């Protein structure tokens, strides 16, 4: 994998995505090793597949989402606020698995162990967090 720098995320395409009015969230896709985004039209599939899987992992104690990370993860990029939710996957010993998130580090300025999803609407982030953890 090539070394990423902030210039990777400063293209016109990335800036255009960050300002879309129908943006649901942005995140680092660990398998693709690239940043991705979801639009509001993707929400049903996102909830049905990804969020449902996270809820199961959370229930089986294979995933942590620390509430204080949600409260502290507000970032402002190009005048737009984003609210983070960091997923920390646990290994067989119950320790947080080492997963780096270059998008959060280089774009949002947050060093996290885990994968963060960045929502421009706090309410959407909170609904998903509450559904997973309840």
LOTI-336886 format. One record per residue: residue number from 1; residue in one letter; x, y, z of N, C-alpha, C, O in turn. Coordinates in steps of 0.05 Angstrom, whole numbers, m for minus. Last residue first. Layout:
<martors>
  num  residuo    n_c1    n_c2    n_c3   ca_c1   ca_c2   ca_c3    c_c1    c_c2    c_c3    o_c1    o_c2    o_c3
  NUM        A       X       Y       Z       X       Y       Z       X       Y       Z       X       Y       Z
...
</martors>
This chain:
<martors>
  num  residuo    n_c1    n_c2    n_c3   ca_c1   ca_c2   ca_c3    c_c1    c_c2    c_c3    o_c1    o_c2    o_c3
  134        X    m561     m14     446    m585     m20     463    m595     m48     457    m615     m57     469
  133        X    m521      m4     410    m514      m9     438    m537     m15     456    m533     m21     480
  132        X    m544       5     360    m524     m16     363    m521     m24     393    m520     m47     399
  131        X    m578      48     371    m590      23     361    m570       0     365    m578     m22     373
  130        X    m542      88     386    m561      78     405    m574      52     396    m579      35     413
  129        X    m513      95     337    m499      87     361    m519      75     381    m514      54     392
  128        X    m555     113     303    m541      88     297    m527      78     322    m528      54     328
  127        X    m569     160     329    m590     139     325    m576     113     320    m584      92     332
  126        X    m522     190     326    m532     182     352    m553     159     350    m554     142     366
  125        X    m516     199     271    m496     184     285    m507     173     312    m502     150     318
  124        X    m562     229     262    m559     204     249    m538     186     263    m542     162     266
  123        X    m551     274     295    m574     257     301    m572     230     287    m579     210     299
  122        X    m509     300     268    m504     287     294    m527     267     301    m522     245     312
  121        X    m491     297     204    m515     302     221    m512     286     246    m513     261     245
  120        X    m446     280     179    m450     309     181    m474     317     197    m478     340     204
  119        X    m406     229     208    m433     238     200    m435     268     200    m427     280     220
  118        X    m358     182     199    m362     211     203    m388     220     191    m391     218     167
  117        X    m332     127     232    m352     136     212    m358     164     219    m364     170     242
  116        X    m270      96     243    m289     117     250    m307     123     226    m298     123     203
  115        X    m241      39     269    m251      52     245    m272      72     253    m291      65     268
  114        X    m182      37     311    m209      28     303    m217      43     278    m201      58     267
  113        X    m154      82     346    m150      54     341    m177      42     336    m193      39     354
  112        X    m140     148     323    m158     129     334    m148     101     329    m134      96     309
  111        X    m129     214     320    m115     189     321    m132     169     336    m138     173     360
  110        X    m156     262     279    m161     245     302    m145     219     300    m147     205     281
  109        X    m159     295     234    m140     301     255    m144     286     281    m137     295     302
  108        X    m189     285     190    m203     295     214    m185     302     237    m193     314     256
  107        X    m148     270     153    m169     289     146    m181     301     171    m184     326     173
  106        X    m111     235     179    m102     255     160    m123     277     154    m116     300     150
  105        X    m142     203     215    m117     215     223    m111     239     205    m106     261     214
  104        X    m186     185     186    m190     200     211    m165     215     219    m167     237     229
  103        X    m158     159     145    m177     180     139    m182     198     164    m181     222     162
  102        X    m128     118     169    m115     141     158    m133     164     151    m125     187     153
  101        X    m135      81     221    m154      94     204    m142     120     192    m144     141     204
  100        X    m113      17     241    m108      45     237    m127      56     217    m135      43     198
   99        X    m123     m30     289    m133     m22     262    m129       8     261    m140      24     277
   98        X    m112     m78     332     m97     m55     321    m106     m50     292     m98     m64     274
   97        X    m166     m93     375    m149    m101     352    m136     m75     341    m149     m54     340
   96        X    m170     m93     444    m176     m78     420    m156     m85     398    m132     m82     402
   95        X    m180    m158     473    m164    m134     470    m172    m120     444    m180    m132     424
   94        X    m202    m208     477    m217    m185     487    m203    m158     485    m213    m138     496
   93        X    m175    m248     454    m169    m244     482    m185    m220     494    m182    m213     517
   92        X    m192    m244     401    m201    m267     417    m195    m264     446    m209    m277     463
   91        X    m203    m173     394    m192    m198     386    m202    m220     404    m219    m215     422
   90        X    m253    m125     375    m237    m139     396    m227    m166     385    m241    m179     370
   89        X    m257     m61     344    m262     m90     343    m243    m104     363    m220     m96     366
   88        X    m287      m3     352    m263     m17     361    m269     m47     362    m284     m56     380
   87        X    m311      51     317    m315      23     322    m289      10     329    m270      11     314
   86        X    m329     116     330    m307      98     326    m314      69     335    m322      65     358
   85        X    m361     166     301    m367     143     317    m345     122     310    m343     113     288
   84        X    m361     238     295    m350     212     292    m362     191     310    m371     197     332
   83        X    m389     288     258    m390     276     284    m382     247     280    m393     232     264
   82        X    m372     350     227    m375     321     225    m373     309     253    m358     319     269
   81        X    m390     413     198    m385     397     222    m389     367     215    m408     360     200
   80        X    m359     453     150    m380     434     156    m372     417     179    m349     407     180
   79        X    m315     485     136    m339     498     147    m362     479     154    m382     489     163
   78        X    m276     447     121    m288     466     101    m314     478     110    m333     482      95
   77        X    m292     412     178    m276     411     153    m291     428     132    m314     424     127
   76        X    m291     400     245    m301     418     225    m282     419     201    m258     425     204
   75        X    m312     347     288    m292     360     272    m305     379     252    m327     374     243
   74        X    m323     314     347    m335     333     329    m312     347     314    m294     358     327
   73        X    m315     271     387    m307     270     359    m322     289     341    m333     280     320
   72        X    m333     268     439    m309     284     434    m302     286     404    m284     301     397
   71        X    m377     234     438    m380     261     448    m357     279     440    m360     303     435
   70        X    m354     186     419    m375     200     404    m377     229     412    m380     247     396
   69        X    m319     174     460    m308     180     433    m328     194     416    m322     212     401
   68        X    m354     162     501    m339     188     503    m325     194     476    m320     218     471
   67        X    m374     112     487    m391     135     484    m375     161     485    m382     180     471
   66        X    m340      66     448    m339      82     472    m354     108     469    m349     123     451
   65        X    m356       8     426    m360      36     416    m362      52     442    m382      53     455
   64        X    m329     m55     410    m333     m33     430    m338      m7     415    m326      m2     394
   63        X    m341    m122     395    m340     m95     385    m345     m76     409    m362     m80     425
   62        X    m352    m170     415    m330    m169     395    m326    m141     384    m309    m137     367
   61        X    m396    m183     447    m372    m172     459    m348    m174     441    m325    m180     450
   60        X    m443    m195     422    m425    m217     427    m398    m209     438    m379    m224     440
   59        X    m463    m143     414    m477    m161     433    m460    m185     441    m461    m194     464
   58        X    m428    m127     374    m429    m113     400    m441    m131     421    m431    m133     444
   57        X    m441    m161     333    m414    m162     344    m413    m149     371    m399    m158     389
   56        X    m494    m144     324    m489    m172     332    m461    m174     345    m458    m187     365
   55        X    m484     m92     309    m501     m97     332    m496    m125     343    m494    m129     367
   54        X    m455    m100     262    m442     m87     285    m458     m93     311    m446     m98     332
   53        X    m495    m121     229    m472    m137     236    m457    m126     260    m448    m141     277
   52        X    m528     m76     225    m539    m101     237    m516    m119     246    m517    m132     267
   51        X    m494     m42     198    m502     m35     225    m513     m60     239    m509     m64     263
   50        X    m488     m70     147    m466     m63     164    m475     m59     193    m463     m72     211
   49        X    m545     m84     130    m521    m101     128    m500     m94     149    m495    m109     168
   48        X    m585     m47     144    m592     m75     141    m567     m94     142    m568    m116     152
   47        X    m560       3     142    m572      m7     167    m576     m37     166    m571     m51     186
   46        X    m545       3      88    m524       7     109    m535      m4     135    m520     m18     149
   45        X    m595       1      63    m576     m21      60    m554     m20      81    m546     m41      91
   44        X    m615      51      81    m630      26      86    m611       2      84    m612     m15     101
   43        X    m577      90      61    m582      85      90    m595      59      96    m587      45     115
   42        X    m568     107      11    m556      82      18    m563      73      47    m555      52      56
   41        X    m591     157       7    m604     136      m7    m593     108       0    m606      88      m6
   40        X    m552     188      33    m577     182      47    m592     159      34    m606     143      47
   39        X    m489     158      16    m509     179      14    m534     170      29    m537     147      36
   38        X    m424     145      40    m451     135      35    m469     160      34    m465     179      48
   37        X    m355     137      19    m378     152      31    m404     139      24    m406     123       5
   36        X    m286     121      34    m312     117      20    m333     135      33    m329     147      54
   35        X    m216     115      24    m239     127      38    m264     123      20    m262     121      m4
   34        X    m182      52      22    m189      78      11    m213      89      26    m228      74      40
   33        X    m175      m4      27    m153      15      33    m158      42      20    m140      53       7
   32        X    m213     m42      22    m205     m28      m3    m181     m10       1    m168      m2     m18
   31        X    m216     m56      76    m211     m77      56    m201     m64      30    m183     m74      17
   30        X    m228      m8     103    m203     m23     110    m196     m43      88    m173     m46      81
   29        X    m249      51      86    m255      23      79    m229       7      82    m212       9      65
   28        X    m264     103     127    m242      89     115    m250      60     110    m257      46     129
   27        X    m321     146     113    m306     127     129    m283     116     113    m281     119      89
   26        X    m379     188     119    m354     182     106    m338     163     124    m341     165     149
   25        X    m451     191     110    m426     189     126    m403     184     108    m405     176      84
   24        X    m491     217      79    m498     204     104    m473     202     121    m474     209     145
   23        X    m503     273      39    m482     256      50    m491     244      77    m499     259      95
   22        X    m534     309      12    m546     284      19    m526     263      29    m530     239      28
   21        X    m502     353       1    m524     357      20    m536     330      29    m548     328      51
   20        X    m432     348      m2    m458     338     m13    m479     342       8    m476     333      31
   19        X    m382     360      16    m402     381      16    m429     373       5    m446     390       2
   18        X    m350     316       8    m353     326      36    m375     347      38    m386     351      59
   17        X    m350     312     m48    m364     292     m32    m370     303      m4    m392     300       6
   16        X    m316     355     m60    m344     355     m71    m361     335     m54    m384     342     m47
   15        X    m269     339     m38    m282     363     m28    m311     364     m36    m329     373     m21
   14        X    m257     295     m70    m262     292     m42    m276     316     m30    m294     313     m13
   13        X    m252     321    m121    m272     300    m116    m278     296     m87    m301     294     m79
   12        X    m208     354    m114    m235     366    m119    m257     346    m113    m278     353    m102
   11        X    m167     328     m61    m174     331     m88    m202     344     m91    m217     346     m71
   10        X    m146     316     m11    m151     344     m18    m159     349     m47    m157     371     m57
    9        X    m129     266       2    m156     273       9    m164     301       1    m186     310       7
    8        X     m76     265     m13     m94     244     m24    m123     252     m20    m140     246     m37
    7        X     m53     304      19     m59     311      m9     m77     290     m23     m92     297     m41
    6        X     m40     278      66     m65     294      65     m72     302      37     m96     306      31
    5        X     m17     213      44     m13     240      56     m39     255      54     m58     246      42
    4        X       1     145      49     m19     165      44     m10     191      57       2     191      78
    3        X      43     101      15      40     118      39      21     141      32      24     155      12
    2        X      12      44     m17      28      69     m17      23      85       8       2      83      21
    1        X      17     m24       0       0       0       0      18      25       0      37      26      16
</martors>
